[in-house]
Each structure stands twice: as structure tokens, then as C-alpha cells.
Amino acid sequence: MDNKRWVFAGSIKGARASANLYSLVEMAKANGHKPHGHIQKVLARLPAAQSPDEVEALLPLNLQPEKWLVAK
């Protein structure tokens, strides 16, 4: 990652939140998703998740990329 601003999170909670978000972004890229579209999709579905399995089902490796979400 070229941008090193993530190093200055400001707090432990901020660093954890940043690490989680960067992990989702990189995982989305690795699985052929466009990160922005994938995260929008996940955040829209996340409130309805009732169990850890339903949350895990939203990970990029468990979702088929939709046409508008596929990285080119």
C-alpha cells in the first residue's frame, strides 16, 4: 500500500477499525470484487445478519461478484 497515513490511527480502537476495513478492501480485491461496491453491498446486508455464519457469508470469498462489482 503506497499511502502510509493508516499508521496514524489516533487510538487502539481506530487502528483496529482501520485494520478491519483495509482487510475487507484487500480481500475484496483478491476475490475479484471492486472494493467500494462490495463494501456498499455488505453494509446494506449486514444489519439483517442474525448469526456469525450469516456474517461470514458476506465475506468476499463467499460471494459471487456481480457484474457491476467485478474489478477489471
PDB file of N, CA, C and O in Angstrom:
ATOM      1  N   MET A   1       0.846  -1.178   0.000  1.00  0.00           N
ATOM      2  CA  MET A   1       0.000   0.000   0.000  1.00  0.00           C
ATOM      3  C   MET A   1       0.889   1.238   0.000  1.00  0.00           C
ATOM      4  O   MET A   1       1.762   1.386   0.855  1.00  0.00           O
ATOM      5  N   ASP A   2       0.664   2.103  -0.943  1.00  0.00           N
ATOM      6  CA  ASP A   2       1.513   3.285  -1.092  1.00  0.00           C
ATOM      7  C   ASP A   2       1.247   4.333  -0.019  1.00  0.00           C
ATOM      8  O   ASP A   2       2.171   5.018   0.420  1.00  0.00           O
ATOM      9  N   ASN A   3       0.012   4.462   0.400  1.00  0.00           N
ATOM     10  CA  ASN A   3      -0.377   5.501   1.347  1.00  0.00           C
ATOM     11  C   ASN A   3      -0.102   5.019   2.773  1.00  0.00           C
ATOM     12  O   ASN A   3      -0.633   3.989   3.188  1.00  0.00           O
ATOM     13  N   LYS A   4       0.702   5.734   3.507  1.00  0.00           N
ATOM     14  CA  LYS A   4       1.080   5.330   4.870  1.00  0.00           C
ATOM     15  C   LYS A   4       0.312   6.093   5.949  1.00  0.00           C
ATOM     16  O   LYS A   4       0.667   6.007   7.124  1.00  0.00           O
ATOM     17  N   ARG A   5      -0.725   6.834   5.579  1.00  0.00           N
ATOM     18  CA  ARG A   5      -1.483   7.582   6.577  1.00  0.00           C
ATOM     19  C   ARG A   5      -2.187   6.679   7.584  1.00  0.00           C
ATOM     20  O   ARG A   5      -2.515   7.119   8.686  1.00  0.00           O
ATOM     21  N   TRP A   6      -2.421   5.423   7.216  1.00  0.00           N
ATOM     22  CA  TRP A   6      -3.085   4.495   8.118  1.00  0.00           C
ATOM     23  C   TRP A   6      -2.269   4.249   9.385  1.00  0.00           C
ATOM     24  O   TRP A   6      -2.818   3.785  10.384  1.00  0.00           O
ATOM     25  N   VAL A   7      -0.973   4.550   9.362  1.00  0.00           N
ATOM     26  CA  VAL A   7      -0.105   4.341  10.521  1.00  0.00           C
ATOM     27  C   VAL A   7      -0.542   5.237  11.683  1.00  0.00           C
ATOM     28  O   VAL A   7      -0.326   4.887  12.843  1.00  0.00           O
ATOM     29  N   PHE A   8      -1.143   6.371  11.392  1.00  0.00           N
ATOM     30  CA  PHE A   8      -1.527   7.337  12.419  1.00  0.00           C
ATOM     31  C   PHE A   8      -3.013   7.219  12.721  1.00  0.00           C
ATOM     32  O   PHE A   8      -3.794   8.099  12.358  1.00  0.00           O
ATOM     33  N   ALA A   9      -3.405   6.144  13.377  1.00  0.00           N
ATOM     34  CA  ALA A   9      -4.817   5.861  13.630  1.00  0.00           C
ATOM     35  C   ALA A   9      -5.383   6.727  14.758  1.00  0.00           C
ATOM     36  O   ALA A   9      -6.584   7.001  14.767  1.00  0.00           O
ATOM     37  N   GLY A  10      -4.573   7.155  15.687  1.00  0.00           N
ATOM     38  CA  GLY A  10      -5.054   8.015  16.762  1.00  0.00           C
ATOM     39  C   GLY A  10      -5.400   7.279  18.041  1.00  0.00           C
ATOM     40  O   GLY A  10      -5.294   7.847  19.128  1.00  0.00           O
ATOM     41  N   SER A  11      -5.811   6.029  17.932  1.00  0.00           N
ATOM     42  CA  SER A  11      -6.146   5.239  19.117  1.00  0.00           C
ATOM     43  C   SER A  11      -6.111   3.755  18.754  1.00  0.00           C
ATOM     44  O   SER A  11      -6.049   3.393  17.579  1.00  0.00           O
ATOM     45  N   ILE A  12      -6.152   2.917  19.763  1.00  0.00           N
ATOM     46  CA  ILE A  12      -6.177   1.466  19.540  1.00  0.00           C
ATOM     47  C   ILE A  12      -7.446   1.081  18.785  1.00  0.00           C
ATOM     48  O   ILE A  12      -7.395   0.286  17.846  1.00  0.00           O
ATOM     49  N   LYS A  13      -8.591   1.649  19.196  1.00  0.00           N
ATOM     50  CA  LYS A  13      -9.851   1.329  18.512  1.00  0.00           C
ATOM     51  C   LYS A  13      -9.825   1.798  17.063  1.00  0.00           C
ATOM     52  O   LYS A  13     -10.322   1.107  16.174  1.00  0.00           O
ATOM     53  N   GLY A  14      -9.252   2.960  16.828  1.00  0.00           N
ATOM     54  CA  GLY A  14      -9.129   3.470  15.466  1.00  0.00           C
ATOM     55  C   GLY A  14      -8.237   2.586  14.613  1.00  0.00           C
ATOM     56  O   GLY A  14      -8.531   2.336  13.444  1.00  0.00           O
ATOM     57  N   ALA A  15      -7.141   2.112  15.205  1.00  0.00           N
ATOM     58  CA  ALA A  15      -6.226   1.224  14.484  1.00  0.00           C
ATOM     59  C   ALA A  15      -6.912  -0.087  14.137  1.00  0.00           C
ATOM     60  O   ALA A  15      -6.737  -0.601  13.032  1.00  0.00           O
ATOM     61  N   ARG A  16      -7.691  -0.638  15.065  1.00  0.00           N
ATOM     62  CA  ARG A  16      -8.417  -1.886  14.798  1.00  0.00           C
ATOM     63  C   ARG A  16      -9.463  -1.687  13.708  1.00  0.00           C
ATOM     64  O   ARG A  16      -9.603  -2.525  12.817  1.00  0.00           O
ATOM     65  N   ALA A  17     -10.195  -0.580  13.779  1.00  0.00           N
ATOM     66  CA  ALA A  17     -11.213  -0.292  12.762  1.00  0.00           C
ATOM     67  C   ALA A  17     -10.564  -0.150  11.388  1.00  0.00           C
ATOM     68  O   ALA A  17     -11.075  -0.676  10.400  1.00  0.00           O
ATOM     69  N   SER A  18      -9.444   0.558  11.326  1.00  0.00           N
ATOM     70  CA  SER A  18      -8.731   0.720  10.060  1.00  0.00           C
ATOM     71  C   SER A  18      -8.231  -0.619   9.538  1.00  0.00           C
ATOM     72  O   SER A  18      -8.353  -0.912   8.349  1.00  0.00           O
ATOM     73  N   ALA A  19      -7.673  -1.421  10.417  1.00  0.00           N
ATOM     74  CA  ALA A  19      -7.162  -2.734  10.005  1.00  0.00           C
ATOM     75  C   ALA A  19      -8.291  -3.602   9.464  1.00  0.00           C
ATOM     76  O   ALA A  19      -8.106  -4.305   8.470  1.00  0.00           O
ATOM     77  N   ASN A  20      -9.453  -3.564  10.101  1.00  0.00           N
ATOM     78  CA  ASN A  20     -10.597  -4.345   9.621  1.00  0.00           C
ATOM     79  C   ASN A  20     -11.034  -3.869   8.243  1.00  0.00           C
ATOM     80  O   ASN A  20     -11.289  -4.683   7.356  1.00  0.00           O
ATOM     81  N   LEU A  21     -11.122  -2.570   8.060  1.00  0.00           N
ATOM     82  CA  LEU A  21     -11.545  -2.031   6.775  1.00  0.00           C
ATOM     83  C   LEU A  21     -10.529  -2.353   5.682  1.00  0.00           C
ATOM     84  O   LEU A  21     -10.914  -2.770   4.590  1.00  0.00           O
ATOM     85  N   TYR A  22      -9.244  -2.166   5.958  1.00  0.00           N
ATOM     86  CA  TYR A  22      -8.224  -2.482   4.960  1.00  0.00           C
ATOM     87  C   TYR A  22      -8.228  -3.970   4.622  1.00  0.00           C
ATOM     88  O   TYR A  22      -7.987  -4.347   3.475  1.00  0.00           O
ATOM     89  N   SER A  23      -8.498  -4.807   5.608  1.00  0.00           N
ATOM     90  CA  SER A  23      -8.581  -6.247   5.342  1.00  0.00           C
ATOM     91  C   SER A  23      -9.730  -6.554   4.393  1.00  0.00           C
ATOM     92  O   SER A  23      -9.573  -7.348   3.466  1.00  0.00           O
ATOM     93  N   LEU A  24     -10.887  -5.929   4.616  1.00  0.00           N
ATOM     94  CA  LEU A  24     -12.027  -6.136   3.714  1.00  0.00           C
ATOM     95  C   LEU A  24     -11.721  -5.647   2.301  1.00  0.00           C
ATOM     96  O   LEU A  24     -12.066  -6.312   1.325  1.00  0.00           O
ATOM     97  N   VAL A  25     -11.082  -4.502   2.192  1.00  0.00           N
ATOM     98  CA  VAL A  25     -10.748  -3.947   0.886  1.00  0.00           C
ATOM     99  C   VAL A  25      -9.806  -4.883   0.133  1.00  0.00           C
ATOM    100  O   VAL A  25     -10.041  -5.197  -1.034  1.00  0.00           O
ATOM    101  N   GLU A  26      -8.758  -5.322   0.788  1.00  0.00           N
ATOM    102  CA  GLU A  26      -7.779  -6.187   0.134  1.00  0.00           C
ATOM    103  C   GLU A  26      -8.373  -7.559  -0.181  1.00  0.00           C
ATOM    104  O   GLU A  26      -8.060  -8.143  -1.218  1.00  0.00           O
ATOM    105  N   MET A  27      -9.221  -8.074   0.696  1.00  0.00           N
ATOM    106  CA  MET A  27      -9.870  -9.357   0.447  1.00  0.00           C
ATOM    107  C   MET A  27     -10.830  -9.244  -0.739  1.00  0.00           C
ATOM    108  O   MET A  27     -10.928 -10.163  -1.552  1.00  0.00           O
ATOM    109  N   ALA A  28     -11.531  -8.124  -0.835  1.00  0.00           N
ATOM    110  CA  ALA A  28     -12.439  -7.907  -1.966  1.00  0.00           C
ATOM    111  C   ALA A  28     -11.637  -7.891  -3.268  1.00  0.00           C
ATOM    112  O   ALA A  28     -12.024  -8.530  -4.247  1.00  0.00           O
ATOM    113  N   LYS A  29     -10.527  -7.165  -3.280  1.00  0.00           N
ATOM    114  CA  LYS A  29      -9.685  -7.109  -4.486  1.00  0.00           C
ATOM    115  C   LYS A  29      -9.181  -8.496  -4.863  1.00  0.00           C
ATOM    116  O   LYS A  29      -9.210  -8.874  -6.035  1.00  0.00           O
ATOM    117  N   ALA A  30      -8.721  -9.254  -3.872  1.00  0.00           N
ATOM    118  CA  ALA A  30      -8.161 -10.583  -4.120  1.00  0.00           C
ATOM    119  C   ALA A  30      -9.200 -11.551  -4.677  1.00  0.00           C
ATOM    120  O   ALA A  30      -8.844 -12.531  -5.332  1.00  0.00           O
ATOM    121  N   ASN A  31     -10.472 -11.287  -4.424  1.00  0.00           N
ATOM    122  CA  ASN A  31     -11.538 -12.168  -4.892  1.00  0.00           C
ATOM    123  C   ASN A  31     -12.288 -11.599  -6.091  1.00  0.00           C
ATOM    124  O   ASN A  31     -13.381 -12.061  -6.420  1.00  0.00           O
ATOM    125  N   GLY A  32     -11.701 -10.594  -6.745  1.00  0.00           N
ATOM    126  CA  GLY A  32     -12.242 -10.083  -7.985  1.00  0.00           C
ATOM    127  C   GLY A  32     -13.355  -9.068  -7.864  1.00  0.00           C
ATOM    128  O   GLY A  32     -14.018  -8.763  -8.855  1.00  0.00           O
ATOM    129  N   HIS A  33     -13.576  -8.537  -6.672  1.00  0.00           N
ATOM    130  CA  HIS A  33     -14.613  -7.529  -6.463  1.00  0.00           C
ATOM    131  C   HIS A  33     -14.012  -6.124  -6.546  1.00  0.00           C
ATOM    132  O   HIS A  33     -12.825  -5.928  -6.282  1.00  0.00           O
ATOM    133  N   LYS A  34     -14.840  -5.159  -6.913  1.00  0.00           N
ATOM    134  CA  LYS A  34     -14.448  -3.758  -6.753  1.00  0.00           C
ATOM    135  C   LYS A  34     -14.728  -3.432  -5.290  1.00  0.00           C
ATOM    136  O   LYS A  34     -15.870  -3.571  -4.852  1.00  0.00           O
ATOM    137  N   PRO A  35     -13.739  -3.005  -4.523  1.00  0.00           N
ATOM    138  CA  PRO A  35     -13.918  -2.813  -3.080  1.00  0.00           C
ATOM    139  C   PRO A  35     -15.076  -1.892  -2.694  1.00  0.00           C
ATOM    140  O   PRO A  35     -15.840  -2.216  -1.784  1.00  0.00           O
ATOM    141  N   HIS A  36     -15.214  -0.768  -3.360  1.00  0.00           N
ATOM    142  CA  HIS A  36     -16.262   0.189  -2.987  1.00  0.00           C
ATOM    143  C   HIS A  36     -17.650  -0.441  -3.130  1.00  0.00           C
ATOM    144  O   HIS A  36     -18.477  -0.349  -2.222  1.00  0.00           O
ATOM    145  N   GLY A  37     -17.894  -1.072  -4.262  1.00  0.00           N
ATOM    146  CA  GLY A  37     -19.186  -1.699  -4.496  1.00  0.00           C
ATOM    147  C   GLY A  37     -19.441  -2.858  -3.554  1.00  0.00           C
ATOM    148  O   GLY A  37     -20.558  -3.042  -3.070  1.00  0.00           O
ATOM    149  N   HIS A  38     -18.400  -3.641  -3.294  1.00  0.00           N
ATOM    150  CA  HIS A  38     -18.553  -4.779  -2.390  1.00  0.00           C
ATOM    151  C   HIS A  38     -18.890  -4.315  -0.973  1.00  0.00           C
ATOM    152  O   HIS A  38     -19.782  -4.867  -0.329  1.00  0.00           O
ATOM    153  N   ILE A  39     -18.185  -3.318  -0.502  1.00  0.00           N
ATOM    154  CA  ILE A  39     -18.437  -2.825   0.862  1.00  0.00           C
ATOM    155  C   ILE A  39     -19.832  -2.220   0.966  1.00  0.00           C
ATOM    156  O   ILE A  39     -20.499  -2.394   1.985  1.00  0.00           O
ATOM    157  N   GLN A  40     -20.287  -1.512  -0.070  1.00  0.00           N
ATOM    158  CA  GLN A  40     -21.660  -0.992  -0.070  1.00  0.00           C
ATOM    159  C   GLN A  40     -22.660  -2.129   0.065  1.00  0.00           C
ATOM    160  O   GLN A  40     -23.603  -2.054   0.854  1.00  0.00           O
ATOM    161  N   LYS A  41     -22.443  -3.182  -0.714  1.00  0.00           N
ATOM    162  CA  LYS A  41     -23.330  -4.340  -0.703  1.00  0.00           C
ATOM    163  C   LYS A  41     -23.342  -4.993   0.684  1.00  0.00           C
ATOM    164  O   LYS A  41     -24.406  -5.307   1.218  1.00  0.00           O
ATOM    165  N   VAL A  42     -22.168  -5.192   1.255  1.00  0.00           N
ATOM    166  CA  VAL A  42     -22.061  -5.834   2.562  1.00  0.00           C
ATOM    167  C   VAL A  42     -22.705  -4.982   3.653  1.00  0.00           C
ATOM    168  O   VAL A  42     -23.440  -5.506   4.490  1.00  0.00           O
ATOM    169  N   LEU A  43     -22.440  -3.684   3.653  1.00  0.00           N
ATOM    170  CA  LEU A  43     -23.018  -2.820   4.682  1.00  0.00           C
ATOM    171  C   LEU A  43     -24.539  -2.748   4.581  1.00  0.00           C
ATOM    172  O   LEU A  43     -25.215  -2.554   5.591  1.00  0.00           O
ATOM    173  N   ALA A  44     -25.078  -2.901   3.383  1.00  0.00           N
ATOM    174  CA  ALA A  44     -26.532  -2.916   3.225  1.00  0.00           C
ATOM    175  C   ALA A  44     -27.140  -4.201   3.786  1.00  0.00           C
ATOM    176  O   ALA A  44     -28.257  -4.184   4.302  1.00  0.00           O
ATOM    177  N   ARG A  45     -26.414  -5.313   3.687  1.00  0.00           N
ATOM    178  CA  ARG A  45     -26.933  -6.611   4.137  1.00  0.00           C
ATOM    179  C   ARG A  45     -26.567  -6.946   5.583  1.00  0.00           C
ATOM    180  O   ARG A  45     -27.237  -7.766   6.211  1.00  0.00           O
ATOM    181  N   LEU A  46     -25.540  -6.340   6.108  1.00  0.00           N
ATOM    182  CA  LEU A  46     -25.033  -6.685   7.438  1.00  0.00           C
ATOM    183  C   LEU A  46     -26.062  -6.542   8.558  1.00  0.00           C
ATOM    184  O   LEU A  46     -26.118  -7.419   9.420  1.00  0.00           O
ATOM    185  N   PRO A  47     -26.879  -5.486   8.594  1.00  0.00           N
ATOM    186  CA  PRO A  47     -27.842  -5.366   9.697  1.00  0.00           C
ATOM    187  C   PRO A  47     -28.832  -6.532   9.791  1.00  0.00           C
ATOM    188  O   PRO A  47     -29.362  -6.806  10.867  1.00  0.00           O
ATOM    189  N   ALA A  48     -29.079  -7.209   8.687  1.00  0.00           N
ATOM    190  CA  ALA A  48     -30.025  -8.330   8.692  1.00  0.00           C
ATOM    191  C   ALA A  48     -29.380  -9.642   9.138  1.00  0.00           C
ATOM    192  O   ALA A  48     -30.087 -10.617   9.392  1.00  0.00           O
ATOM    193  N   ALA A  49     -28.063  -9.680   9.235  1.00  0.00           N
ATOM    194  CA  ALA A  49     -27.365 -10.905   9.636  1.00  0.00           C
ATOM    195  C   ALA A  49     -27.676 -11.216  11.097  1.00  0.00           C
ATOM    196  O   ALA A  49     -27.539 -10.360  11.971  1.00  0.00           O
ATOM    197  N   GLN A  50     -28.092 -12.440  11.345  1.00  0.00           N
ATOM    198  CA  GLN A  50     -28.514 -12.850  12.686  1.00  0.00           C
ATOM    199  C   GLN A  50     -27.516 -13.768  13.392  1.00  0.00           C
ATOM    200  O   GLN A  50     -27.642 -14.009  14.592  1.00  0.00           O
ATOM    201  N   SER A  51     -26.543 -14.274  12.671  1.00  0.00           N
ATOM    202  CA  SER A  51     -25.604 -15.223  13.275  1.00  0.00           C
ATOM    203  C   SER A  51     -24.207 -15.002  12.692  1.00  0.00           C
ATOM    204  O   SER A  51     -24.058 -14.346  11.661  1.00  0.00           O
ATOM    205  N   PRO A  52     -23.188 -15.551  13.351  1.00  0.00           N
ATOM    206  CA  PRO A  52     -21.835 -15.449  12.801  1.00  0.00           C
ATOM    207  C   PRO A  52     -21.732 -16.078  11.402  1.00  0.00           C
ATOM    208  O   PRO A  52     -20.975 -15.593  10.560  1.00  0.00           O
ATOM    209  N   ASP A  53     -22.486 -17.147  11.155  1.00  0.00           N
ATOM    210  CA  ASP A  53     -22.456 -17.772   9.832  1.00  0.00           C
ATOM    211  C   ASP A  53     -23.007 -16.834   8.759  1.00  0.00           C
ATOM    212  O   ASP A  53     -22.494 -16.804   7.641  1.00  0.00           O
ATOM    213  N   GLU A  54     -24.045 -16.072   9.093  1.00  0.00           N
ATOM    214  CA  GLU A  54     -24.608 -15.126   8.136  1.00  0.00           C
ATOM    215  C   GLU A  54     -23.645 -13.972   7.866  1.00  0.00           C
ATOM    216  O   GLU A  54     -23.588 -13.465   6.746  1.00  0.00           O
ATOM    217  N   VAL A  55     -22.892 -13.557   8.874  1.00  0.00           N
ATOM    218  CA  VAL A  55     -21.874 -12.521   8.680  1.00  0.00           C
ATOM    219  C   VAL A  55     -20.744 -13.081   7.816  1.00  0.00           C
ATOM    220  O   VAL A  55     -20.280 -12.409   6.895  1.00  0.00           O
ATOM    221  N   GLU A  56     -20.302 -14.293   8.102  1.00  0.00           N
ATOM    222  CA  GLU A  56     -19.234 -14.920   7.327  1.00  0.00           C
ATOM    223  C   GLU A  56     -19.632 -15.098   5.857  1.00  0.00           C
ATOM    224  O   GLU A  56     -18.783 -15.032   4.968  1.00  0.00           O
ATOM    225  N   ALA A  57     -20.907 -15.319   5.612  1.00  0.00           N
ATOM    226  CA  ALA A  57     -21.394 -15.484   4.239  1.00  0.00           C
ATOM    227  C   ALA A  57     -21.220 -14.202   3.421  1.00  0.00           C
ATOM    228  O   ALA A  57     -21.250 -14.251   2.191  1.00  0.00           O
ATOM    229  N   LEU A  58     -21.040 -13.070   4.078  1.00  0.00           N
ATOM    230  CA  LEU A  58     -20.871 -11.790   3.391  1.00  0.00           C
ATOM    231  C   LEU A  58     -19.413 -11.485   3.030  1.00  0.00           C
ATOM    232  O   LEU A  58     -19.141 -10.477   2.378  1.00  0.00           O
ATOM    233  N   LEU A  59     -18.483 -12.334   3.443  1.00  0.00           N
ATOM    234  CA  LEU A  59     -17.079 -12.123   3.090  1.00  0.00           C
ATOM    235  C   LEU A  59     -16.895 -12.292   1.587  1.00  0.00           C
ATOM    236  O   LEU A  59     -17.589 -13.096   0.965  1.00  0.00           O
ATOM    237  N   PRO A  60     -15.964 -11.541   0.999  1.00  0.00           N
ATOM    238  CA  PRO A  60     -15.778 -11.575  -0.456  1.00  0.00           C
ATOM    239  C   PRO A  60     -15.533 -12.971  -1.016  1.00  0.00           C
ATOM    240  O   PRO A  60     -15.958 -13.266  -2.133  1.00  0.00           O
ATOM    241  N   LEU A  61     -14.861 -13.829  -0.267  1.00  0.00           N
ATOM    242  CA  LEU A  61     -14.574 -15.162  -0.779  1.00  0.00           C
ATOM    243  C   LEU A  61     -15.813 -16.036  -0.816  1.00  0.00           C
ATOM    244  O   LEU A  61     -15.812 -17.078  -1.472  1.00  0.00           O
ATOM    245  N   ASN A  62     -16.878 -15.631  -0.121  1.00  0.00           N
ATOM    246  CA  ASN A  62     -18.114 -16.396  -0.098  1.00  0.00           C
ATOM    247  C   ASN A  62     -19.196 -15.837  -1.014  1.00  0.00           C
ATOM    248  O   ASN A  62     -20.271 -16.427  -1.117  1.00  0.00           O
ATOM    249  N   LEU A  63     -18.941 -14.727  -1.674  1.00  0.00           N
ATOM    250  CA  LEU A  63     -19.919 -14.097  -2.560  1.00  0.00           C
ATOM    251  C   LEU A  63     -19.444 -14.150  -3.998  1.00  0.00           C
ATOM    252  O   LEU A  63     -18.256 -13.989  -4.280  1.00  0.00           O
ATOM    253  N   GLN A  64     -20.373 -14.375  -4.898  1.00  0.00           N
ATOM    254  CA  GLN A  64     -20.065 -14.277  -6.311  1.00  0.00           C
ATOM    255  C   GLN A  64     -20.070 -12.802  -6.683  1.00  0.00           C
ATOM    256  O   GLN A  64     -21.005 -12.083  -6.335  1.00  0.00           O
ATOM    257  N   PRO A  65     -19.045 -12.344  -7.381  1.00  0.00           N
ATOM    258  CA  PRO A  65     -19.052 -10.942  -7.814  1.00  0.00           C
ATOM    259  C   PRO A  65     -20.193 -10.682  -8.797  1.00  0.00           C
ATOM    260  O   PRO A  65     -20.384 -11.445  -9.744  1.00  0.00           O
ATOM    261  N   GLU A  66     -20.942  -9.620  -8.576  1.00  0.00           N
ATOM    262  CA  GLU A  66     -21.962  -9.214  -9.527  1.00  0.00           C
ATOM    263  C   GLU A  66     -21.274  -8.423 -10.621  1.00  0.00           C
ATOM    264  O   GLU A  66     -20.171  -7.915 -10.422  1.00  0.00           O
ATOM    265  N   LYS A  67     -21.917  -8.315 -11.778  1.00  0.00           N
ATOM    266  CA  LYS A  67     -21.281  -7.650 -12.926  1.00  0.00           C
ATOM    267  C   LYS A  67     -20.767  -6.264 -12.582  1.00  0.00           C
ATOM    268  O   LYS A  67     -19.654  -5.910 -12.974  1.00  0.00           O
ATOM    269  N   TRP A  68     -21.546  -5.472 -11.861  1.00  0.00           N
ATOM    270  CA  TRP A  68     -21.130  -4.110 -11.563  1.00  0.00           C
ATOM    271  C   TRP A  68     -20.102  -4.050 -10.440  1.00  0.00           C
ATOM    272  O   TRP A  68     -19.520  -2.994 -10.194  1.00  0.00           O
ATOM    273  N   LEU A  69     -19.868  -5.183  -9.746  1.00  0.00           N
ATOM    274  CA  LEU A  69     -18.905  -5.215  -8.658  1.00  0.00           C
ATOM    275  C   LEU A  69     -17.561  -5.835  -9.076  1.00  0.00           C
ATOM    276  O   LEU A  69     -16.613  -5.843  -8.291  1.00  0.00           O
ATOM    277  N   VAL A  70     -17.481  -6.345 -10.291  1.00  0.00           N
ATOM    278  CA  VAL A  70     -16.279  -7.077 -10.712  1.00  0.00           C
ATOM    279  C   VAL A  70     -15.187  -6.104 -11.124  1.00  0.00           C
ATOM    280  O   VAL A  70     -15.410  -5.190 -11.917  1.00  0.00           O
ATOM    281  N   ALA A  71     -13.994  -6.323 -10.564  1.00  0.00           N
ATOM    282  CA  ALA A  71     -12.830  -5.494 -10.916  1.00  0.00           C
ATOM    283  C   ALA A  71     -12.360  -5.867 -12.305  1.00  0.00           C
ATOM    284  O   ALA A  71     -12.357  -7.040 -12.678  1.00  0.00           O
ATOM    285  N   LYS A  72     -11.965  -4.865 -13.068  1.00  0.00           N
ATOM    286  CA  LYS A  72     -11.459  -5.112 -14.432  1.00  0.00           C
ATOM    287  C   LYS A  72     -10.044  -4.641 -14.550  1.00  0.00           C
ATOM    288  O   LYS A  72      -9.441  -4.759 -15.617  1.00  0.00           O
TER     289      LYS A  72
END
